[in-house]
Amino acid sequence: MCMRFLRAQAGATPHDKRLIGLIGELSTRNEDFRIRSAAHDVSVHRAGAKTLHHPEVGLLLLGFEQLTLDSASSLTLSTYIAEPGSPTPERLQFFAAWTAPAV
């Protein structure tokens, strides 16, 4: 999935020297990256669901939506939403409490 985003970003900003350098370096150093990059699999999903696994809080099921910024069309703002009543909001609260600095 990340390869798709990377390829989509490269297509949207073809003159980005840092991105071109990153893709070149990854292509020369990582065979798996080279194979996946050669697939030319490009897609951008502006909304959907993500499943994440955190080693301390467990499985997180999140809906997401990406918003394109009018002032910089190559940038997007991603929002993630936990389904109310599911275990995810409780796990996120635990994570927030666990990572909060001591007062």
C-alpha positions as CSV (number, residue, x, y, z in Angstrom):
1,M,0.0,0.0,0.0
2,C,2.8,2.5,0.8
3,M,4.4,1.8,-2.5
4,R,1.2,3.0,-4.2
5,F,1.3,6.3,-2.3
6,L,5.0,6.7,-3.0
7,R,4.4,6.2,-6.7
8,A,1.4,8.5,-6.7
9,Q,3.5,11.2,-5.0
10,A,6.3,10.7,-7.5
11,G,3.8,11.2,-10.3
12,A,2.3,14.3,-8.7
13,T,5.7,15.9,-8.1
14,P,8.0,14.6,-10.8
15,H,10.7,17.3,-10.2
16,D,11.1,16.6,-6.4
17,K,14.8,15.8,-6.2
18,R,14.7,14.4,-2.7
19,L,11.9,12.0,-3.6
20,I,13.7,10.9,-6.8
21,G,16.9,10.4,-4.7
22,L,15.0,8.3,-2.1
23,I,13.4,6.1,-4.8
24,G,16.8,5.7,-6.5
25,E,18.5,4.7,-3.3
26,L,15.8,2.3,-2.2
27,S,15.8,0.7,-5.7
28,T,19.5,0.1,-5.6
29,R,19.6,-1.2,-2.1
30,N,16.4,-3.3,-1.7
31,E,15.4,-6.0,-4.1
32,D,11.8,-6.2,-2.7
33,F,11.4,-2.5,-3.3
34,R,12.7,-2.8,-6.8
35,I,10.2,-5.6,-7.6
36,R,7.3,-3.7,-6.1
37,S,8.3,-0.5,-7.8
38,A,8.5,-2.2,-11.2
39,A,4.8,-3.3,-10.8
40,H,3.7,0.3,-11.5
41,D,0.8,-0.2,-9.1
42,V,-0.5,3.3,-8.4
43,S,-3.6,4.2,-6.6
44,V,-4.7,6.7,-4.0
45,H,-7.5,5.9,-1.7
46,R,-9.0,9.0,-0.1
47,A,-11.1,7.1,2.4
48,G,-11.3,3.7,3.8
49,A,-10.2,1.6,6.8
50,K,-6.8,0.7,8.3
51,T,-6.0,-2.0,10.7
52,L,-2.9,-1.3,12.9
53,H,-1.3,-3.5,15.5
54,H,0.5,-1.7,18.4
55,P,2.6,-4.0,20.6
56,E,1.3,-2.4,23.8
57,V,-2.3,-1.6,23.1
58,G,-3.2,-4.3,20.5
59,L,-5.4,-4.1,17.4
60,L,-6.7,-0.7,16.3
61,L,-9.4,-0.5,13.6
62,L,-9.6,3.0,12.2
63,G,-11.5,4.7,9.4
64,F,-9.6,7.3,7.5
65,E,-10.2,10.2,5.1
66,Q,-7.6,12.2,3.3
67,L,-8.2,15.9,2.5
68,T,-6.2,17.7,-0.1
69,L,-5.0,21.1,0.9
70,D,-6.0,23.9,-1.5
71,S,-2.8,25.9,-0.7
72,A,-0.6,22.9,-1.6
73,S,-2.2,20.3,-3.7
74,S,0.7,17.8,-3.3
75,L,0.0,17.7,0.4
76,T,-2.8,15.8,2.1
77,L,-4.2,15.9,5.7
78,S,-5.2,12.4,6.9
79,T,-7.8,12.0,9.6
80,Y,-8.4,8.7,11.5
81,I,-11.6,7.9,13.3
82,A,-12.3,5.1,15.7
83,E,-15.8,3.6,15.6
84,P,-17.7,4.5,18.8
85,G,-18.5,1.5,20.9
86,S,-15.7,-0.6,19.4
87,P,-12.7,-1.6,21.4
88,T,-10.5,0.9,19.5
89,P,-11.5,4.1,21.4
90,E,-10.7,2.5,24.7
91,R,-7.3,1.2,23.4
92,L,-6.5,4.7,22.1
93,Q,-7.4,6.2,25.5
94,F,-5.1,3.7,27.2
95,F,-2.4,4.5,24.7
96,A,-2.8,8.3,25.4
97,A,-2.7,7.8,29.1
98,W,0.3,5.5,28.8
99,T,2.3,7.9,26.7
100,A,1.3,11.1,28.6
101,P,4.1,12.8,30.5
102,A,3.9,12.6,34.3
103,V,2.6,15.8,35.9
